[in-house]
């Protein structure tokens, strides 16, 4: 396998979803081999772990699933590997572009290619430690494919360092690599937001804020902010119950987290409870509830009777765990909200939260795997499902009741256009409030539409 370079080659980076089964070498492990000789606190070990995660995502697995391979690692090693994996995946197209110039052909070993992507990311963020990064990447390559690609990894990375300026100048002319988003995604944003799309892209490529939701049943926001300050975690208020930390903190470091004083929830996500505004005594359905952040917030705001549904059993367990930690009570069921015979007692609801499945394009900085896994055809598929859910849920709402439609998408097809079509289909519906939150420093991207059913 050659590592010769073609800096001015017109050939574009190959961005094809790969299958681990297509490797010409023996099947790769989901984690480093038991005989791994790398120190757990070394950069080489972090790069190796990150490569396994990146490879899994590029083969079609979600980042959440891929990260489970790190569950048995020490916290420090897991954190270091996650940092590299997230950073590499956020830079969608950049590493692939560089490899298309540094390799004559794609590698037949997915984990080694992922290792190169991770090393290129590290070289970009730590240029002052370039030679150490190369040495550690070569050491990590020694743990893959019986070390067959150590020489290639060394050659590719050193060639990159020699030609870095020319390569990055060429990369600036590649739309996907320069904007770090798929071309179809960019085209949709440019059509929908001709003046604002650069800011949306910049936010999607950045680090997400860490925002807390103070449990008003167990304390006041000002009091908890003071506790944070005393603990060395200053924050400022960004919503009625929201505090944005000035620097990210480990959950265990947050005062009273285990006792339910506070939860982690983006300020934009907290708008759901503020818009639906539950009232004491109301009967409310949270139709797509997992993992339960919005569910818990509704219960913190008012004494209500709440039914939380989700189709995914494992994610539904997270709702139960969250409510238990916060000292809240609700009926939680594993069910498809469209299959009413599974869960409905025939009594209509005062209010419904429809936090529907969507492209998640507004939270891509938290879930950078979406750039790799999402396809343009998915937008139509999501829109069809969202329309079906809206029509089905409308049946369960009492006359005069309210339904809050919510997505974490920035694509109009899933947002305003979806609601416009619904209002035509359901003539007894009225749009009370519509709110579009584009991703920015203080919150992720969300869309909300509050609807009322005619009395």
C-alpha positions as a printed NumPy array, in Angstrom:
array([[  0.   ,   0.   ,   0.   ],
       [  1.564,   3.239,  -1.121],
       [  1.497,   6.458,   0.814],
       [  2.628,   8.685,  -2.048],
       [  0.946,  12.056,  -2.284],
       [ -0.976,  13.81 ,  -5.035],
       [ -1.594,  17.286,  -3.581],
       [ -3.243,  18.71 ,  -6.708],
       [ -5.247,  15.642,  -7.665],
       [ -8.868,  16.425,  -8.597],
       [-10.015,  13.168,  -7.015],
       [-12.462,  13.861,  -4.183],
       [-12.45 ,  12.151,  -0.83 ],
       [-14.498,   8.978,  -0.77 ],
       [-17.3  ,   9.367,   1.766],
       [-18.966,   6.008,   1.537],
       [-20.598,   4.188,   4.426],
       [-18.363,   1.213,   4.943],
       [-19.047,  -2.259,   6.201],
       [-16.631,  -3.888,   8.611],
       [-17.37 ,  -7.217,   6.926],
       [-15.808,  -5.921,   3.713],
       [-12.329,  -5.704,   5.23 ],
       [ -9.853,  -7.971,   3.554],
       [ -8.149,  -8.629,   6.864],
       [ -9.655, -10.632,   9.738],
       [-12.654,  -9.135,  11.51 ],
       [-11.714,  -6.273,  13.81 ],
       [-12.397,  -6.263,  17.503],
       [-14.757,  -3.666,  18.919],
       [-12.082,  -2.789,  21.495],
       [ -8.31 ,  -3.095,  21.771],
       [ -7.098,  -6.688,  22.083],
       [ -6.559,  -8.084,  25.553],
       [ -2.838,  -8.207,  24.823],
       [ -2.671,  -4.459,  24.076],
       [  0.715,  -3.18 ,  25.228],
       [ -0.122,   0.52 ,  25.289],
       [ -0.239,   2.358,  28.621],
       [ -3.821,   3.345,  29.395],
       [ -2.791,   6.963,  30.027],
       [ -0.957,   7.33 ,  26.7  ],
       [ -2.101,   9.271,  23.64 ],
       [ -1.561,   6.088,  21.633],
       [ -4.19 ,   4.296,  23.716],
       [ -6.617,   7.23 ,  23.331],
       [ -6.11 ,   7.228,  19.565],
       [ -6.648,   3.476,  19.424],
       [ -9.894,   3.651,  21.4  ],
       [-11.096,   6.624,  19.379],
       [-10.349,   4.806,  16.137],
       [-12.635,   1.95 ,  17.175],
       [-15.456,   4.428,  17.855],
       [-14.913,   6.37 ,  14.613],
       [-14.749,   3.169,  12.576],
       [-18.032,   1.957,  14.062],
       [-19.776,   5.236,  13.213],
       [-18.43 ,   5.223,   9.661],
       [-19.774,   1.684,   9.263],
       [-23.285,   2.854,  10.165],
       [-23.539,   2.592,  13.954],
       [-24.732,   5.477,  16.104],
       [-22.162,   7.25 ,  18.234],
       [-24.142,   6.323,  21.349],
       [-23.846,   2.644,  20.431],
       [-20.201,   2.958,  19.406],
       [-19.245,   4.557,  22.72 ],
       [-20.453,   1.498,  24.633],
       [-17.178,  -0.157,  23.618],
       [-15.448,   2.214,  26.051],
       [-17.641,   1.391,  29.034],
       [-15.035,  -0.84 ,  30.701],
       [-12.179,   1.611,  30.357],
       [-10.943,   3.797,  33.205],
       [-12.736,   7.18 ,  33.352],
       [ -9.642,   9.149,  32.294],
       [ -8.947,   6.895,  29.304],
       [-12.612,   6.922,  28.296],
       [-12.784,  10.717,  28.488],
       [ -9.616,  11.187,  26.43 ],
       [-10.835,   8.797,  23.733],
       [-14.252,  10.467,  23.592],
       [-12.627,  13.858,  23.15 ],
       [-10.687,  12.632,  20.112],
       [-13.648,  10.746,  18.638],
       [-16.067,  13.667,  18.983],
       [-13.541,  16.135,  17.589],
       [-12.738,  13.915,  14.612],
       [-16.397,  13.324,  13.757],
       [-17.259,  17.035,  14.056],
       [-14.655,  17.737,  11.355],
       [-16.731,  15.876,   8.796],
       [-14.995,  15.657,   5.426],
       [-11.693,  17.195,   6.539],
       [ -9.773,  14.026,   7.285],
       [-11.316,  12.2  ,   4.338],
       [-10.262,  15.04 ,   2.028],
       [ -6.691,  14.87 ,   3.294],
       [ -6.506,  11.102,   2.962],
       [ -7.772,  11.31 ,  -0.614],
       [ -4.628,  13.364,  -1.339],
       [ -2.276,  11.308,   0.799],
       [ -3.294,   7.812,  -0.316],
       [ -3.415,   6.321,  -3.791],
       [ -6.447,   4.241,  -2.816],
       [ -8.697,   3.642,   0.189],
       [ -7.32 ,   1.432,   2.916],
       [ -8.706,  -2.107,   3.194],
       [ -8.743,  -1.849,   6.997],
       [-11.405,   0.44 ,   8.445],
       [ -9.928,   0.813,  11.939],
       [ -6.541,   1.896,  10.562],
       [ -8.189,   4.462,   8.317],
       [-10.135,   5.725,  11.349],
       [ -6.858,   5.912,  13.283],
       [ -5.437,   8.144,  10.554],
       [ -8.487,  10.402,  10.759],
       [ -8.077,  10.661,  14.538],
       [ -4.358,  11.411,  14.218],
       [ -4.987,  14.093,  11.575],
       [ -7.516,  15.728,  13.906],
       [ -4.99 ,  15.659,  16.745],
       [ -2.303,  17.142,  14.513],
       [ -4.693,  19.95 ,  13.614],
       [ -5.521,  20.785,  17.234],
       [ -2.022,  20.186,  18.683],
       [  0.44 ,  21.297,  15.981],
       [  3.078,  22.048,  18.622],
       [  3.229,  18.342,  19.486],
       [  3.247,  17.041,  15.924],
       [  6.123,  14.572,  16.2  ],
       [  4.786,  13.109,  19.434],
       [  1.361,  12.649,  17.823],
       [  2.905,  10.819,  14.861],
       [  4.935,   8.529,  17.107],
       [  1.888,   7.725,  19.25 ],
       [ -0.282,   7.067,  16.178],
       [  2.319,   4.633,  14.863],
       [  2.368,   2.893,  18.243],
       [ -1.44 ,   2.604,  18.086],
       [ -1.2  ,   1.192,  14.551],
       [  0.996,  -1.546,  15.964],
       [ -2.072,  -2.871,  17.829],
       [ -4.165,  -3.162,  14.647],
       [ -3.921,  -5.791,  11.916],
       [ -0.826,  -7.266,  13.568],
       [  1.004,  -4.01 ,  12.892],
       [  0.724,  -4.396,   9.127],
       [  0.056,  -0.684,   8.578],
       [  2.582,   0.882,  10.968],
       [  4.832,   2.026,   8.135],
       [  1.958,   3.397,   6.134],
       [  0.582,   5.375,   9.095],
       [  4.041,   6.827,   9.722],
       [  4.488,   7.765,   6.06 ],
       [  1.051,   9.301,   5.611],
       [  1.27 ,  11.476,   8.715],
       [  4.798,  12.68 ,   7.985],
       [  3.797,  13.487,   4.393],
       [  0.891,  15.47 ,   5.785],
       [  3.217,  17.509,   8.001],
       [  5.505,  18.257,   5.058],
       [  2.641,  19.394,   2.824],
       [  0.245,  20.755,   5.421],
       [ -0.047,  24.304,   4.042],
       [ -0.721,  23.193,   0.466],
       [ -3.202,  20.549,   1.582],
       [ -5.195,  22.971,   3.731],
       [ -5.213,  25.561,   0.955],
       [ -6.708,  22.948,  -1.372],
       [ -9.193,  21.865,   1.301],
       [-10.573,  25.409,   1.517],
       [-11.988,  24.94 ,  -2.   ],
       [-13.836,  21.733,  -1.087],
       [-17.294,  22.694,   0.162],
       [-17.9  ,  19.661,   2.355],
       [-14.478,  19.772,   3.98 ],
       [-14.461,  23.547,   4.41 ],
       [-17.951,  23.618,   5.976],
       [-17.645,  20.198,   7.668],
       [-21.169,  19.152,   6.606],
       [-22.525,  16.948,   3.786],
       [-23.241,  18.789,   0.526],
       [-26.983,  18.026,   0.57 ],
       [-27.222,  19.43 ,   4.098],
       [-25.446,  22.621,   3.032],
       [-27.751,  23.033,   0.032],
       [-30.853,  22.781,   2.201],
       [-29.547,  25.309,   4.727],
       [-28.59 ,  27.773,   1.999],
       [-32.081,  27.586,   0.529],
       [-33.847,  27.914,   3.883],
       [-31.534,  30.494,   5.507],
       [-29.732,  32.453,   2.764],
       [-28.345,  34.986,   5.252],
       [-28.   ,  32.866,   8.385],
       [-26.661,  29.538,   7.14 ],
       [-22.976,  30.346,   7.913],
       [-23.836,  30.944,  11.588],
       [-25.848,  27.705,  11.719],
       [-22.92 ,  25.78 ,  10.239],
       [-20.43 ,  27.409,  12.62 ],
       [-22.591,  26.486,  15.6  ],
       [-22.956,  22.908,  14.36 ],
       [-19.169,  22.555,  14.154],
       [-18.526,  23.958,  17.626],
       [-18.581,  22.704,  21.172],
       [-22.053,  22.482,  22.738],
       [-22.84 ,  24.485,  25.868],
       [-23.419,  22.673,  29.148],
       [-26.669,  23.899,  30.642],
       [-28.38 ,  22.833,  33.845],
       [-32.058,  22.786,  34.782],
       [-32.651,  23.541,  38.445],
       [-35.383,  21.377,  39.984],
       [-37.704,  24.053,  41.332],
       [-39.333,  21.499,  43.629],
       [-36.057,  21.121,  45.504],
       [-34.54 ,  24.584,  45.396],
       [-34.348,  28.031,  43.826],
       [-32.217,  28.961,  40.837],
       [-30.351,  31.763,  42.634],
       [-29.501,  29.512,  45.55 ],
       [-28.172,  26.771,  43.322],
       [-26.146,  29.278,  41.277],
       [-24.478,  30.355,  44.517],
       [-23.649,  26.721,  45.343],
       [-22.103,  26.299,  41.911],
       [-20.006,  29.418,  42.36 ],
       [-18.752,  28.197,  45.726],
       [-17.849,  24.849,  44.192],
       [-15.793,  26.548,  41.482],
       [-18.312,  26.214,  38.641],
       [-19.565,  29.716,  37.789],
       [-22.697,  29.948,  35.638],
       [-25.202,  32.509,  34.417],
       [-28.959,  32.306,  33.93 ],
       [-30.306,  31.653,  30.416],
       [-33.914,  30.748,  31.242],
       [-36.384,  30.543,  34.135],
       [-34.805,  27.294,  35.36 ],
       [-31.607,  27.28 ,  33.268],
       [-27.992,  27.93 ,  34.226],
       [-25.258,  27.833,  31.604],
       [-21.909,  26.705,  33.016],
       [-18.918,  28.814,  32.005],
       [-16.917,  25.595,  31.639],
       [-18.087,  22.017,  31.359],
       [-18.144,  19.928,  34.523],
       [-18.329,  16.238,  35.258],
       [-21.766,  15.252,  36.499],
       [-20.303,  13.987,  39.761],
       [-18.848,  17.444,  40.413],
       [-22.255,  19.161,  40.34 ],
       [-23.53 ,  19.892,  43.872],
       [-26.591,  17.818,  44.697],
       [-26.898,  16.131,  41.299],
       [-27.36 ,  12.671,  42.824],
       [-30.011,  14.135,  45.139],
       [-32.065,  15.494,  42.245],
       [-31.356,  19.188,  42.716],
       [-30.406,  19.672,  39.091],
       [-30.423,  18.015,  35.654],
       [-28.452,  18.556,  32.469],
       [-30.708,  19.967,  29.744],
       [-30.119,  22.443,  26.956],
       [-31.839,  25.807,  27.38 ],
       [-33.615,  25.316,  24.061],
       [-35.034,  21.996,  25.201],
       [-36.328,  23.668,  28.356],
       [-38.602,  25.845,  26.214],
       [-41.003,  22.901,  25.859],
       [-42.318,  23.121,  29.42 ],
       [-42.381,  26.916,  29.238],
       [-44.538,  26.861,  26.081],
       [-46.883,  24.005,  26.998],
       [-47.216,  25.581,  30.473],
       [-48.868,  22.706,  32.365],
       [-51.472,  23.611,  34.978],
       [-52.127,  21.841,  38.272],
       [-54.523,  18.931,  37.909],
       [-54.155,  18.58 ,  34.14 ],
       [-53.889,  15.195,  32.458],
       [-50.926,  15.329,  30.069],
       [-49.465,  12.882,  27.536],
       [-45.761,  12.938,  26.673],
       [-45.96 ,  10.829,  23.539],
       [-42.283,  10.315,  22.596],
       [-40.767,  10.836,  26.005],
       [-37.338,   9.196,  26.205],
       [-34.903,   9.964,  27.713],
       [-37.229,  11.992,  29.912],
       [-35.76 ,  15.481,  30.226],
       [-38.887,  17.271,  29.036],
       [-41.052,  14.788,  30.973],
       [-39.318,  15.675,  34.223],
       [-39.447,  19.397,  33.543],
       [-43.234,  19.282,  33.064],
       [-43.562,  17.494,  36.408],
       [-41.3  ,  20.015,  38.118],
       [-43.433,  22.922,  36.86 ],
       [-46.877,  21.738,  38.052],
       [-48.734,  18.969,  39.911],
       [-50.075,  17.066,  36.931],
       [-51.101,  13.55 ,  36.004],
       [-48.623,  12.555,  33.316],
       [-48.383,   9.52 ,  31.051],
       [-44.985,   9.094,  29.374],
       [-44.698,   6.769,  26.376],
       [-41.768,   5.627,  24.308],
       [-41.377,   2.807,  21.823],
       [-37.815,   1.949,  22.94 ],
       [-37.692,  -0.158,  26.089],
       [-34.075,   0.611,  26.992],
       [-34.615,   4.362,  26.575],
       [-37.846,   4.135,  28.57 ],
       [-35.853,   2.798,  31.521],
       [-33.892,   6.05 ,  31.456],
       [-37.147,   7.963,  31.989],
       [-37.827,   5.921,  35.123],
       [-34.281,   6.431,  36.398],
       [-34.438,  10.197,  35.813],
       [-37.776,  10.549,  37.588],
       [-36.574,   8.486,  40.547],
       [-33.478,  10.666,  40.994],
       [-35.568,  13.841,  40.842],
       [-38.252,  12.583,  43.22 ],
       [-41.011,  12.793,  40.588],
       [-43.856,  10.441,  39.724],
       [-45.503,   9.583,  36.403],
       [-46.945,   6.585,  34.6  ],
       [-44.322,   5.314,  32.176],
       [-45.127,   2.765,  29.476],
       [-43.275,   1.133,  26.599],
       [-45.663,   1.66 ,  23.687],
       [-46.066,   3.071,  20.2  ],
       [-48.225,   6.146,  20.691],
       [-49.995,   5.385,  17.406],
       [-51.225,   2.015,  18.743],
       [-53.823,   3.323,  21.209],
       [-55.039,  -0.139,  22.212],
       [-51.654,  -0.656,  23.892],
       [-51.999,   2.208,  26.348],
       [-55.041,   4.501,  26.037],
       [-57.963,   4.288,  28.49 ],
       [-60.27 ,   6.29 ,  26.248],
       [-60.053,   9.504,  28.292],
       [-58.78 ,  12.517,  26.278],
       [-55.865,  14.632,  27.501],
       [-55.77 ,  18.296,  28.456],
       [-52.382,  18.674,  26.773],
       [-49.992,  16.594,  24.678],
       [-46.256,  16.983,  24.107],
       [-45.288,  15.585,  20.689],
       [-41.474,  15.677,  20.722],
       [-41.324,  13.751,  17.454],
       [-38.482,  11.785,  15.824],
       [-36.558,  14.046,  13.453],
       [-33.255,  14.551,  11.644],
       [-31.709,  16.033,  14.83 ],
       [-29.962,  18.564,  12.59 ],
       [-30.254,  21.198,  15.324],
       [-28.179,  19.2  ,  17.817],
       [-25.432,  17.979,  15.493],
       [-22.664,  19.469,  17.659],
       [-23.776,  17.074,  20.422],
       [-24.249,  14.169,  18.013],
       [-21.66 ,  14.609,  15.237],
       [-22.312,  11.084,  13.967],
       [-25.483,  12.505,  12.389],
       [-23.304,  14.066,   9.678],
       [-22.173,  10.565,   8.692],
       [-25.38 ,   8.605,   9.246],
       [-28.101,  10.918,   7.975],
       [-29.113,  10.851,   4.3  ],
       [-31.142,  13.436,   2.399],
       [-33.826,  10.833,   1.78 ],
       [-34.278,  10.601,   5.568],
       [-35.866,  14.062,   5.655],
       [-38.86 ,  12.911,   3.609],
       [-39.116,   9.758,   5.721],
       [-39.124,  11.763,   8.946],
       [-41.674,  14.225,   7.558],
       [-44.028,  11.362,   6.693],
       [-43.689,   9.88 ,  10.195],
       [-44.17 ,  13.277,  11.848],
       [-47.4  ,  13.868,   9.899],
       [-48.689,  10.442,  10.901],
       [-47.887,  11.055,  14.568],
       [-49.557,  14.461,  14.559],
       [-52.769,  13.103,  13.035],
       [-52.895,  10.164,  15.423],
       [-52.156,  12.192,  18.567],
       [-54.759,  14.809,  17.694],
       [-57.431,  12.144,  18.344],
       [-56.37 ,  11.879,  21.993],
       [-56.674,  15.61 ,  22.732],
       [-59.852,  16.955,  24.318],
       [-61.68 ,  19.914,  22.718],
       [-60.   ,  23.111,  23.836],
       [-56.815,  21.194,  24.668],
       [-53.297,  22.053,  23.485],
       [-50.641,  20.105,  21.656],
       [-47.006,  21.185,  21.527],
       [-45.176,  19.93 ,  18.45 ],
       [-41.405,  19.885,  18.953],
       [-38.341,  18.927,  16.937],
       [-34.595,  19.434,  17.284],
       [-34.315,  20.054,  13.541],
       [-33.439,  23.16 ,  11.542],
       [-34.999,  21.907,   8.293],
       [-38.324,  23.652,   7.434],
       [-39.79 ,  20.438,   5.986],
       [-39.877,  19.031,   9.521],
       [-40.969,  22.276,  11.144],
       [-43.117,  25.097,   9.788],
       [-44.014,  23.292,   6.578],
       [-45.144,  20.293,   8.613],
       [-47.452,  22.416,  10.746],
       [-48.813,  24.353,   7.748],
       [-49.892,  21.069,   6.181],
       [-51.385,  19.827,   9.462],
       [-53.539,  22.937,   9.843],
       [-54.996,  22.261,   6.4  ],
       [-55.747,  18.615,   7.227],
       [-57.167,  19.277,  10.698],
       [-59.689,  22.091,  10.355],
       [-60.352,  22.162,  14.119],
       [-56.74 ,  23.187,  14.844],
       [-55.324,  26.643,  15.586],
       [-51.665,  27.624,  15.825],
       [-51.174,  29.684,  18.991],
       [-47.393,  30.029,  19.084],
       [-44.552,  29.194,  16.724],
       [-40.918,  29.434,  17.769],
       [-37.772,  28.635,  15.8  ],
       [-34.519,  28.475,  17.761],
       [-31.489,  28.306,  15.511],
       [-28.362,  26.898,  17.197],
       [-26.166,  29.496,  18.845],
       [-23.839,  29.894,  21.801],
       [-26.523,  29.568,  24.485],
       [-28.728,  26.817,  23.031],
       [-29.128,  24.164,  20.347],
       [-31.572,  24.285,  17.437],
       [-35.27 ,  23.582,  18.117],
       [-38.68 ,  24.225,  16.622],
       [-41.936,  24.506,  18.559],
       [-45.537,  24.979,  17.49 ],
       [-48.281,  25.205,  20.118],
       [-51.666,  24.166,  18.717],
       [-55.149,  24.371,  20.217],
       [-58.093,  22.119,  19.395],
       [-61.38 ,  23.918,  18.82 ],
       [-63.825,  23.597,  21.762]])
